[in-house]
Each structure stands twice: as C-alpha cells, then as structure tokens.
C-alpha cells in the first residue's frame, strides 16, 4: 500500500469515525431529551393544568378552530383563480384611463378570495401584462380585505356588530383607491422594479394549483397559529391594567393595534377572529387592526420588496400604513 493510499485510508477512517460520532451524539441528545420530558411529565402536566394555561389554551383553540375553515376555503379559491384565470382577463377588464382603472381594480379585488400572500404575485402578473401600476397596486391592497371570504369571516367573528363588515369594506377600499391615485400622481417608474416571472409559471395546471395551495397553507397557517398564540397571550398573560390603559386612550389604542397587525402578520382570512378576541379595545381600534394587517405587515413587506424592489417597499409601506390608520379612524368615527 502506498503512502498516499494509507493516508487516504486513515482519512476515510477518521471521516467515518467522525460521522459515527456525530450520529451517536445526535441519538444521545434525542434520548436525553425524551428521558427529560418523561421525567418532567408531572411538572409539565401541572403547569398545563394551571388556570392561566387553561384559559390560554381555550382562547388559542377557539381562535384557530373558528378561523381555519375560512383560511382553507380562501386558499383553495385563491389557487383556483390564480392558476385557472389568466392574468390577461384583468387587463382586458380594466378601463384604459388610469384614473378610472384604479377604482375598478380596487373593486375587482372582491373576485380574488384569498389572502395577501396571493395578491402580491397576482399584482405582479398584472404589471407584467401591461396594467398600469396604480391599478395593480389598488388591486394588491383591496383583494385581501374586501373579498367575500374575508367579509364572511368578519361577519362570523363579529355577530353582534354587523356594521364592522361595512366599515372594513369601506375603509379598505378607500385606502386601496387612494394609494393607487397617489402612486399615479407621485410614483416614478424607477421606484418600481419590474416583477419576475410567476413562481409556478413553468408547471402544469395541476402542479401549479397544488403548489399554490401548499405554499399558502404553510405560510398562512403558520401565521394563523402565531397570531392565535399572541391573542391568547394578550388575553391571559398581559396584565389587564396595561391593556385597559392602552384601550382607554382612543389614539393609543388605534396605533397599538395597527402596529400589532404589522408585527403579527396574520392571514386576512383569520385576522377578524383575532381582532374579535381583543374585546377590551374599541371597534375603531380593531377596525384599524383589520385594515392595516392585509395591506402592510412584515411578511407583506418582504414579499413586496422581493416582487417590486426594496426601494418600492420602503416608500410604499409607510405611506400605506399612515393612510390606513387615518382612514380607519375616520370610518370608525362615522360607522362605528
């Protein structure tokens, strides 16, 4: 055996030993974790049976169970429309004048029963097909908030306040159209990067449909769970005095729930149930939560930056947030 072969053999042996050691250590860690869980099952069971945890789990399960059917329905319908309805349909349906195309595109958001995760790629497809960016942005903002699934979920979440459905529809449509007109007047072409091709454009209809469904279920479902956990924590862990202090100040309550909507990044099919659980806040503050969330949150900012460029998102997101808060306060004062 040559020196090189011997060194290679020793090297392979060390690699095999290292691999075996890593596998052994991984198994050991897993075993130790399982033993620890079994050994601490008594304290864990007692912790879960504490009144505060029972209350937390009740709120969490209630929010998830109420919202899940609407989330699944919205994802399925969104995938059907995104895959089987060509984007050129929307381009042909819009007026040629941008000032008229903006409100028509805003109202057209009602035909996309999906969450904001679906509205961003559809808006990108509209721009690629030649739709004026102002109209595409109006569609982007209105689609997650005024579609039938979201409005039906809002009606179910607020059975004693049917005016919340109208307020959400009016406020969201006003913000979408105003942002479209604002972009038409002040926006510059170099602020918006041309969007890339669709994520599932190279696949067949069936594969694109199930790919869209899997993507939206994983993302929207994950954000639903996070939102339900946050709502349950606010309801049971945060001192009631803190929430009352924020809720009793009209301006602070609106801003608090608007920022909460940005941070939680909840799917629009589920956010009404989270808002309904925040019963210590006024209807106007919860309306701000419902209007801001589908238009600008952390995941939407990332998606908008990826689709249209970071420069666009850095300008568009703050303007949308500010306008959404102001319109929500105005519409809430009139309708709620």
Order of alpha helices (4+ residues) and beta strands (2+ residues): alpha-alpha-alpha-alpha-alpha-alpha-alpha-alpha-alpha-alpha-alpha-alpha-alpha-alpha-alpha-alpha
